[in-house]
């Protein structure tokens, strides 16, 4: 695959993609890393076996498909290095470096197509040099940082790997001089499989087929060497694009795609209006990256409540429509410009349109940014060729170094949890999640050093996060946790706010995880809390209709864990845990908890019988559990 590319350039690209991220290596896990694999018993309780690998693969809860291949990679990472953040980060950086080589190979082929059409009047050497600058700028671009250093976003970079492979093989197929119909169909089928594999890493891998359609329309323009080739291509796109789009349209009309807006602070109309401004934010950050605007969380992005509120919404829509029209018009006159725009827009068709997702995430630009970088490089080349004042390569080198320095500076922030938390809150002071992350970082230091100064900094940050959040109670629960650890009296207003949300709000997994940490603190006697209030919290959760399925079982699991610690609560805890274990016989965590509650109720025979059953079923795995 890489045998025909310039090896010297390939070395520079790989080295650059690795070096800019080296300052981040001392960093730790953060945020969704915990939910997806650090607190996932299918990974941290697993041994190296096919059965455990399969369980871990299917343990994901992100996205409709569960992203099994990404989960498998986390399982393998754990088997190789336990929970060492360094190994996970090295794996992510390596994936990004390999993706950079794929991008270089693809861009070389794209520029060759443009040269053959007479659009780029350059030699092969000059084309490779242009492809080098495109790839270097993409590889070191600061907007790609979260897709690389945020461990859980391996889902994005792995999906991109198979998407890029699909694009590479499609270009290879279309450049093959002679090919019969059966070989062509078999290669197209293999590309379909690559798209499916990409989607099993993250669902936006399905955008591979939209990327290919953009390439076909803007660069090849359906030119074929034989009539059957056009027939094969039409069948391919009917199967991978037209039929799925009809299915998606049907789901949209039925309301299935937009069912999650009840959990959001915005509705469908507000999201669509806001995304016009979001896309312009992305474009400006790709073309002229501003370090102070980058961040892990952008939940402080102002929501467009109407086409004129804020007024930038209106101008964003107008500018977007004009840009899209020019992009389509330029397909013939200036194909690289049209291709770059359409490629960028195609990459945002899933996560930046109607789905009820968070409004802004930088990692969504991981592949779409390639289109904008191509436009940036070729536009700058045209400009420099006209003014002829400075050498083109010097300008590109300067821009590459500038982008690299921004990325290196951001990567250094990721080397320390406290530094990252402070930087996120500093750049996004009105972000709930940024303030929560800062509070959480200082709280973790307090747990290690027991210095109250760190606890009070955490308390201040969490108070701000809780005051900014009307829907998500995670900051409020974390604040109650800190208050309890400091031995201070409960804030009745804060606890009432949590209790009311638990009864009437849409409870999410993060809130339940924070509640579990709060309860664990009470079990270890590090926290003191009001028993009446705790029972109220759990009763409200169990009365909430949004708490169903596995989430409800987890709440009952945490409740039984708490009840064992209160006077005369062990019997009630046993009743609850027996019911949960009976309804979830394959959830090992619940079975093990039932054993501990049997013992707490002095039912030793029942505990031994259950241990024997687990031993027969799980074999040597029980040694780990028993320990």
Order of alpha helices (4+ residues) and beta strands (2+ residues): alpha-alpha-alpha-alpha-alpha-alpha-alpha-alpha-alpha-alpha-alpha-alpha-alpha-alpha-alpha-alpha-alpha-alpha-alpha-alpha-alpha-alpha-alpha-alpha-alpha-alpha-alpha-alpha-alpha
